[in-house]
């Protein structure tokens, strides 16, 4: 598995998303993913599954140095004291002494960015998280965090897939050497029945979803965290790494409409 090097951590390019996985089913999914070779797990306090993920990590006993764990603070807990309480709770549920990456899950209208990132950077300095970052931040917010506050952001996690153009955001992140971690990389299953992707898949003896995933992972500075609860689906996603897309494939994908946003809550930022 190829890694992205960012702010002193190695981020595996393909990880396991766990949104809406719960309880025993979540634990089983994480155990099967780790057994297959996944080493990048993505969770959040809002998902309500950190305990199940912690149990799976403990059960399989993968060497901690070989495992990357990301969790996130919810946007209602962005005051400094609330960040610390949320962080402590996440760490306890995950049964870990340290997480690899701690993200602000969503921006909030009333957030105090300097105070937030002072707290996050202190958690990093204390060695409790190896790196910090953001999710769902637009370019304007990133500029404040990166250029004004000068926070050492290890990634921006956002929705990104073949049906959504993120060129402007990617250009900014690339200029600042910040990876983009793509969630919903399969457009909530929407890529599976896309005719162009299916045709490319037939050419390579692959699925449309594998084509969509490899298109993302072929891009510099991009990682992806598809959700997959069944071992079969997890393996299919891993096997996408073996796919070799050619220039004709990339041209065909570039011509697809790119305005489908699957996740756009009312509290989200104004997208550029």
Secondary structure, 3 states (H helix, E strand, C coil): CCEEEECCEEEECECEECCCCCHHHHHHHHHHHHHHCCCEEECCHHHCCHHHHHHHHHHHCCCHHHCEEEEEECCCCCCHHHHHHHHHHHHHHHCCCCEEEEEECCCCCCCCHHHHHHHHHHHHHCCCEEEEEEECCCHHHHHHHHHHCCCCEEEEEEECECCECCHHHHHHHHHCCCEEEEECCCHHHHHHHCHHHHHHHHHHCCCHHHHHHHHHHCCCCEEECCECCCHHHHHHHHHHHHCCCCHHHHHHHHCCCCECCCCCCCCCCCCC
